[in-house]
Amino acid sequence: MNIANKIRARPWVESIEDNRLEGGYILVLLGGRFCFNDDPGSGTRGFDTWAEAERETRVDCVYEEVKE
């Protein structure tokens, strides 16, 4: 399994777009109420490499917001 498919298989990942050819980033959008630990409240983040995207989308790098 390649890295992109490994990331897509994570249940909290909604989508991935590789925009690096246009000068952008690998854009990861988390689904539901999931957010990145490093950017509380945000479920969208850009990465420079697939390795970085894989590392930063692991279960210990995201959390699910609890709505009260």
PEJO-V866407 format. One record per residue. N is the residue number from 1. PHI is phi in degrees with one decimal (999 if undefined). PSI is psi in whole degrees, 0 to 359 (999 if undefined). BURIAL is 1 if it has 16 or more other C-alpha atoms within 10 Angstrom, else 0. Layout:
N_PHI_PSI_BURIAL, N_PHI_PSI_BURIAL
//
This chain:
1_999_130_0, 2_-78.7_168_0, 3_-62.1_318_0, 4_-59.4_316_1, 5_-67.7_326_0, 6_-62.2_317_0, 7_-67.2_314_1, 8_-60.6_332_1, 9_-74.0_346_0, 10_-71.5_128_0, 11_-62.8_339_0, 12_-89.4_354_1, 13_-93.9_122_1, 14_-87.9_315_1, 15_-158.3_161_0, 16_-137.5_137_1, 17_-130.4_129_0, 18_-97.4_103_1, 19_-106.7_18_0, 20_-67.2_330_0, 21_-65.1_335_0, 22_-95.0_11_0, 23_88.9_10_0, 24_-101.1_216_0, 25_-129.5_174_1, 26_-82.6_111_1, 27_-95.9_123_1, 28_-112.5_129_1, 29_-114.6_122_1, 30_-84.4_150_1, 31_-92.7_169_0, 32_57.4_227_0, 33_-104.9_24_0, 34_-79.0_143_1, 35_-137.1_162_1, 36_-85.1_136_1, 37_-57.1_321_1, 38_-74.7_348_0, 39_-141.6_72_0, 40_-50.5_134_0, 41_89.0_352_0, 42_-112.0_132_0, 43_-110.3_14_1, 44_-127.5_135_1, 45_-154.4_145_1, 46_-104.2_143_1, 47_-129.5_150_1, 48_-81.2_328_0, 49_-134.4_161_0, 50_-65.0_323_1, 51_-61.8_318_0, 52_-65.6_316_0, 53_-61.6_319_1, 54_-64.6_314_1, 55_-64.1_318_0, 56_-84.8_358_1, 57_-110.1_10_1, 58_-67.6_160_0, 59_-56.4_327_0, 60_-80.1_359_0, 61_-108.8_2_0, 62_-130.9_162_1, 63_-145.3_161_1, 64_-106.2_123_1, 65_-66.1_140_0, 66_-102.3_121_0, 67_-92.8_131_0, 68_-107.3_999_0
//
